[in-house]
Amino acid sequence: AGAAVICKGNSTSLTASGGTAYSWSTGATTATINVSPTGSTTYSVMVSQGICNNISWVNVIVNVTPSIVVGNDTTIILG
């Protein structure tokens, strides 16, 4: 379990290890998936090794890209 932080519009890779089969909440069955959520999302993966299974969760936190709204006759000074 853990967390990844990305900016809105970006993607990240999530990787599970230690198993022979993987089942992600997205439906993917590979060890690594690439995700580009539009909002903060929790992904889960079940890792199987023989008769043993383990489920883990990863939170992908999406930060909104900051923007500036400037009115007429506005001066922005460095710093």
PyMOL commands that set and color helices and strands:
alter all, ss='L'
color gray80, all
select strands_A, chain A and resi 2-7+12-15+21-24+32-35+41-49+52-63
alter strands_A, ss='S'
color yellow, strands_A
deselect
rebuild
show_as cartoon
